[in-house]
Each structure stands twice: as C-alpha cells, then as structure tokens.
C-alpha cells in the first residue's frame, strides 16, 4: 500500500485520468473530491461491499431458476 500525505487543496493523480483532491478537513473527517472519467465507477467501500453481496445473492438465486423453467410451458404447447 502506498501512503501519501496531502494538505488541504492538494491532490494525487492515479494513472492518466483520475485525480483525488483534499477538499475539506474538519476534525477527524477528510472530504475528498474525485475527478475520473464517467466509465470508471467510484464507490465508498461500504457501498461497494454491499453491491458485491447483493450480486452474490442474485447469482445464488439465479442458479435455482432452471427448476422454475421446467414448470413454464412455451406458448402454443398444451399438456
């Protein structure tokens, strides 16, 4: 892990297209500004982990769908 020290209004650059700036420092909180291309998704870590968990649960649910598919009759098919 790279650890950098930045002051208010200073920034770091990641690659050629991402800039992270220190916008505000208040007590033990630091407000960061992130300038990145739209195609790069930026999430707070707790949000990212929640999305990953939901994706895992959705994948588990979709693994059970073939059982349901066998109960659905295609149009025009009578039994």
N, C-alpha and C positions, 0 to 999 in steps of 0.2 A: 504494500500500500504506500502510495506517495502522500506525504503530509506536507502541506504548504501553509504558510502564514500570510494572511491578507488583511489589510486595513479597510476601513470604510471607503467606498468608491474605487477600490482596486478590484482586479478581476484575474481570472485564469482562462486560458484557451485550451480546448480539448480538440485535437485534430485540426482540420482547417475550417470547421463550420460551427463549433459550439463555444460559446463564451459564458462563463459563470461570473457574476459580479456580486460584490457585497453591497447591498442597497441600504441596509439599516442594521444597527446593533443596539439592542435595548435589553439591559440586564443580561440574562443568560440565553437570550434568543438572538439569532442572526437571520436577517431577511436576505435571501439570495434572489438575484434575477438571472434567468437562464435564457439566452438567445440561441436558438437552434432551428434548423430547417423544420418545416411542418411534418415531414415524413419521419422525423425522429421523435418517438414518444418519450415524454418525460413524466415520471410519476414520483410522488412521495413513496418511500419504501413500504409503509404500511398499506397503502393503496395497491401497490404492485403485488404484494404478497396476497392480499385479498382477491385480486383478479386471478392470480395463479391458482389459488384454492378453488375458486368458482369454476375455472377451466377444468381442473382435475375432477370435480364433482360432475360436471356436464359430460365429460368423457366417460365416466363410470356409468352414468345414466344411459348414454347412447349405446354403450356396449350391450345393454339389455334390450334394445329395440328390435332385434331380429325376432324375438318371441312375439312381440306385438304384430310385426309384419305378417306373420303366418296367420293371424286372425282376420286380417283385412283382405277382402276379396276384390280382385281387379274388376273394373267396370265391365258389364256385359257377361260376367261369369255367374251362373246360377248353380246352386248345390242341390 
